[in-house]
Each structure stands twice: as structure tokens, then as C-alpha cells.
Amino acid sequence: MDIAGRIKALRESISMSRKEFSEHTGIPVRTLEDWEAGRRTPPEYIPRLIEYQLKYEEMLNGANGDGKGSTLI
């Protein structure tokens, strides 16, 4: 899977719109749109960082047991 597909799959895995994902990660909406459409290519480490953030938040949600967790950004 290419980088654009990975980023889109990560966003969709947590059922967020681009706007919600933008606010959650701090990445501008336009940048996400360009990445997902393949108009621009982010550095290769970006999808890994996003994936780590989402896994960390999922782990926190499980540890808290309340389903709310906390946002890193």
C-alpha cells in the first residue's frame, strides 16, 4: 500500500472525517486532502508516527477503561 493509502486507511480505521482527523493530529485539512489524493507525498515516517499515536491512544483508552482516553495533540 502506498503512503496515501496508508494515511487514508488510518483515518478511516478510527471513523473520522478529514476535518476531525486534522483537528486530532494537528495536520492541516488541505495537507491531508493532498496526501490522500496523491497530489503531495509526506515523508515516509509520517504514517508511522500517526499509527503510533493512534495505538498509544487506544492503549490509554483501554487502561482508563472509560473509553475516553486523552488526546496527544
SVG drawing of the C-alpha trace seen along z (x, -y; Angstrom):
<svg xmlns="http://www.w3.org/2000/svg" viewBox="-16 -23 26 25">
<polyline fill="none" stroke="black" stroke-width="0.4" points="0.0,0.0 1.3,-3.5 1.7,-6.3 -1.6,-8.0 -3.5,-4.7 -1.9,-4.1 -2.9,-7.6 -6.4,-7.2 -6.7,-3.7 -5.5,-5.0 -8.1,-7.8 -10.9,-5.5 -9.9,-3.0 -11.0,-5.4 -14.0,-6.6 -13.0,-10.2 -13.7,-12.7 -10.7,-14.6 -11.6,-17.6 -11.9,-15.6 -8.6,-13.8 -7.0,-17.1 -8.0,-18.6 -7.0,-15.4 -3.5,-15.2 -2.7,-18.8 -2.2,-18.2 -4.0,-20.8 -7.1,-19.5 -5.7,-20.7 -2.5,-18.7 -4.5,-15.6 -6.5,-16.1 -3.4,-16.4 -1.8,-13.4 -4.8,-11.2 -5.3,-12.3 -1.6,-11.7 -1.0,-15.3 1.7,-15.5 3.7,-12.9 4.5,-13.2 7.8,-11.9 7.8,-8.2 7.8,-8.5 4.5,-10.4 2.2,-7.3 4.3,-5.5 4.0,-8.5 0.2,-8.7 -0.1,-4.9 2.0,-5.1 -0.2,-8.0 -3.4,-6.1 -2.1,-2.9 -0.9,-4.8 -4.3,-6.5 -6.0,-3.1 -3.8,-1.7 -4.6,-4.7 -8.3,-4.2 -8.0,-0.5 -6.1,-1.4 -8.5,-4.1 -11.5,-1.8 -13.7,-4.8 -13.4,-4.8 -12.5,-8.4 -8.7,-8.4 -6.7,-11.5 -5.5,-13.3 -1.8,-13.6 -2.0,-16.7"/>
</svg>
